[in-house]
Amino acid sequence: MVVKTLSAIRRADFFSGLDAELTERLASIAVPKGYEAGEIIFEEGDPGLGFHLVAEGRVKIFKSQPDGREHLLHLFGPGEPFGEVAIFLGRGYPARAQAVAQTRTVFFPREALRNLIAQNPDLAFGLLAVLSQRLVRFAGLLEDITLKKVPARLAAFLLSSAEGGRVELRLTKGQLASLLGATPETISRALGRLKKAGLISEEKSEIVIIDRLRLAELAEGFYEL
């Protein structure tokens, strides 16, 4: 299991740039964990005992509304960390985390990691860089929800999620709507408009980007559908 943990850490961009010795020391304090689809990893307010790195599967971060609805905040896949705010603030987790599919994570206990950071300041800079990227992402999402119409928000999401010109639909329309501050019906209409305009097509569980330039122009608000 140590070998698999070490491999997961080496594959993560989050830890890129660390030398072999520090990577191995990280692996020595890491705890492998497994979760079934639908299993809660931590609840909002639970003590922040450490953070996770997704090794396999997918994890959603969300808040539950008083009426039972979910507000999706993030969806993380292999190589991405979550819950790292607990390392710096020492507070409870600010939202809930749930495995979307069968998931394996690498868990870094807070105290053990703090001791390692004290000996290796470069690791702290890496964690701060990720938190800064999250802040920029949140600011961009807030701007999109406030200023842009749904087709433009959807275009921006597709561009940011595309790999090789394709986007694997790992979210339901309801989850995507929650993430983009819209309704499932509005998302369906926006997808229809993008397809009708020749910007995208759908193939089973994937969206294929046909015209990246025009999709980017739509995302930037240069025109509307």
N, C-alpha and C positions, 0 to 999 in steps of 0.2 A: 504493500500500500504506500510505503514511503516513496518508492520509485514513481508511482502514478502521481502522487502529490507533487513531487519535484517536477515532473513533466508538465503538469497543469500550471505551475508557477512560471516555468520557462516559456510557455506558450502565451502568457498574458502580457499584453502591451503595458499593462499597469506596472509591471515590474521590469520592463525593458531597461537596459542600461546597467542593471545590477551585476556585479561580478559573480563568478561561480561560487566563491566562498559565502557571500551574503545570501545568495539564492539557496544554498544548502542549509544555512542557518535558519532561514525562513521556513523551509520544509521541515526542519526539526521541531519547530513549535506548532506546526499546523496540525489540525485535527480533521480527518476526512469524515464527511457526513453524507447521508443519503436520504432523499425524500420522495414519497410517492406523489403522483399527480393530484393536486388539490390539497396537499398537506400544508398547514401553516408552519412557516419557519420561525417567525416571531410575530408577536402582536404589538400594536401601537402601545407605547408606554412600558413595554418589557425592559428590564435593565439592559443597558448596552454593554454586553459582556465581550464583544469583539465584532469582527466583520467577516463576511464570506467572500469567496471568489468562486464564481460559477465554473465548474469543470465540465459538466455535461448537463444538458437540459435547458430549462428556461424558468425565470423567476419574475413574478410581477410584484411591484411595490404599489400599494394603493391605500386609500382611506375609505372607511365606511361612513356613509351619511346616516343621519338619524332615521330616515325613511327606508333604510336598507339598501339603497343604491351604492354602487362602488364608484369612486373617482380614481381612475388609473393614473399613476404618476410616472412610472417607468416600467420598462420591460427589459430585463437583462439576460444575456446569453453567455455562452462559453467565453472565458477570458475576461469577463467584466466583474468588478467588485460591487458589493452593496452592503449598506450598514456601517460604512467606514466613519461616519460622523461620530459614532460612539467612541472612537479612539480618542478624539480631541475634546469632546464636550463632557464625557462621563455621565451623560444623561440617558434617559430611556429612548428607545427607537421612536422616531417621529411618525412612523407609518407602519402598516402591516406588510409582511412579505409572505408570499405563497408560491409553491412550486406549480407551474402551469403544466408541466409534463414530468415524467420521472426524471429526477434531478440529482446530481452529485455535486457537492460543494467542498471547498477547502476552507475551514474555519480557522481564523487567527485570534486566539484569546487576547483580550485587551492588555492585561498586565504583562504577559510574556512579550507581546509586541512592543509595548512601551519600553520595556527593558532593552529590547533589541534596538529600538530607535535611539535611545539614549547613547548607545555605543556607536551608532551609525546614522549621523544626521542626514545623510543623503536620502535615506529611506523616508524621513519626514517630508523632505521636499517633494518626493514622488507622490505621497499622499495628498499634500497640499495642492499639487498640480491637478490631480483628479477632482478634488473638491472645487477648484476654480473652474474647471471645465463644466462641472455640473451647474455651477452658478450661471455661467454664460448660456448654457442650454436652457435653464429655467427662464432667464431674461428673454431669450429668443422666443420661447414658447408663449410667454406672457404677451409679448409684442404681437405675435401671430394671432392669438386669440382675441386681442383687443382691437387690432387694426386691420387684419386681413379677413377676407371672406373665405368660406369653407373650401372652395376649389383651390385657392392659393395655399391654404394650410395643408391640404392633402398633397398638393404637388411638392411642397417642401419636405413633408414626411417621406414621400416616396423616394425623392432624391437622396435624402440622408440615409435611407435604409437599403438602397440598391447595392447589390453585389453583382458585378458583371452585367449590368443592365437589367437585372431581374430582382424583384422583391418577393420573398417568400411570405405569404400571408399567415403569420403566426398568431394574429389577433382576430377575434371575432369582430364583426362590424360594430357591436355594442362597445367593445373595449377600445377600438380605434376611435369611435365617436367620443368616448369619455376622455381619451388622451388629447383629442383635438378640440374639445369644448363644443361639440355639436351633438346632433341626434343621429341614430342609425339611419333614419330615413334620409336625412340631409347628406350623410356620407354616401349612401347608395346613389342619390341623384348626382352628387359630385363625381363619383366614379363613372357614371353614365356619360356625363358631359366630357370628361377627359377622353373616354373611348370614342365618343362621337367626333371629337375634334382631332382624332388621330394621334394623340399624345401617348396613349398606352393601349395595351390589349391585355386580356386575361387568359391564362392557360392553366386550367385546373386550380391549384392552390398558389399560383404565382401571378404577379403582375409584371408584364414586360414593358419596359420603357422604350417607346418607338422614336420619339422626338425629344431628346434630352434638352436641347437648346430652348425650344418653346416651353417645355415644362419648367425650366429654370426661370424664364421670363415671366411665366404665370406666377411662380412662387415669389418672385421679387416685386410683383404688382405692376409690371409694365403693361399688362392688359388683363381683361376679365373675360370669363366665359359666360 
